[in-house]
Amino acid sequence: DVKVTQSSRYLVKRTGEKVFLECVQDMDHENMFWYRQDPGLGLRLIYFSYDVKMKEKGDIPEGYSVSREKKERFSLILESASTNQTSMYLCASMMDRASYEQYFGPGTRLTVT
Amino acid sequence: LAKTTQPISMDSYEGQEVNITCSHNNIATNDYITWYQQFPSQGPRFIIQGYKTKVTNEVASLFIPADRKSSTLSLPRVSLSDTAVYYCLVVRNTGGFKTIFGAGTRLFVKA
């Protein structure tokens, strides 16, 4: 079974802090994604990566950056956390461009106070 | 990328077949349709994907008409454990990756 793990289930940070969310997948998948999920809005794509050191913006990249130095690890960075970034953050991986099946992690609920 | 529209919620009883329809009027030629299931406090889980006609796996069936402007997820003989939110997605995986999750359909299965 594919396993996607996220570094924290719950995180509380203060406004202005730099926040790192880590995601690791164990199936050698090429593609990795970061989403945020908010009530009534479904999931929205922040960034994705289709290879090491490669990244593309999703629909809502503002205020976020990402890093993918190793194939199995994809990090989401909030450079200066703000209260409107309080959300559930979900990481996913997908085997390759011919596949449409994403495997999701359990999510990190981030609260920015 | 085509926006998806699906009912906000549905109720059913154990043992019934449930059909959830999603509209995606502006779907493009290269776009695929996928469905996910999400339980509280978990990430979404892939159910099924399709391009046209009918696809069936051990969990569900997906019906897509010829014009591809809608799709219907069919869950046979639901049980209480099928209570979840179901998301319809249109996915484009050419010339960059694009996907839009809608707000989902909250299915409540009653005994």
Chai-1 contact restraints between the chains, C-beta under 6 A:
chainA,res_idxA,chainB,res_idxB,connection_type,confidence,min_distance_angstrom,max_distance_angstrom,comment,restraint_id
A,G40,B,A103,contact,1.0,0.0,6.0,A-B,restraint_1
A,G42,B,F101,contact,1.0,0.0,6.0,A-B,restraint_2
A,G42,B,G102,contact,1.0,0.0,6.0,A-B,restraint_3
A,G42,B,A103,contact,1.0,0.0,6.0,A-B,restraint_4
A,G42,B,G104,contact,1.0,0.0,6.0,A-B,restraint_5
A,L43,B,F101,contact,1.0,0.0,6.0,A-B,restraint_6
A,F48,B,F97,contact,1.0,0.0,6.0,A-B,restraint_7
A,L90,B,G43,contact,1.0,0.0,6.0,A-B,restraint_8
A,R97,B,N93,contact,1.0,0.0,6.0,A-B,restraint_9
A,Y100,B,Y32,contact,1.0,0.0,6.0,A-B,restraint_10
A,Y100,B,T34,contact,1.0,0.0,6.0,A-B,restraint_11
A,Y100,B,Q49,contact,1.0,0.0,6.0,A-B,restraint_12
A,Y100,B,V91,contact,1.0,0.0,6.0,A-B,restraint_13
A,E101,B,F46,contact,1.0,0.0,6.0,A-B,restraint_14
A,F104,B,G43,contact,1.0,0.0,6.0,A-B,restraint_15
A,F104,B,P44,contact,1.0,0.0,6.0,A-B,restraint_16
A,G105,B,G43,contact,1.0,0.0,6.0,A-B,restraint_17
A,P106,B,G43,contact,1.0,0.0,6.0,A-B,restraint_18
A,G107,B,G43,contact,1.0,0.0,6.0,A-B,restraint_19
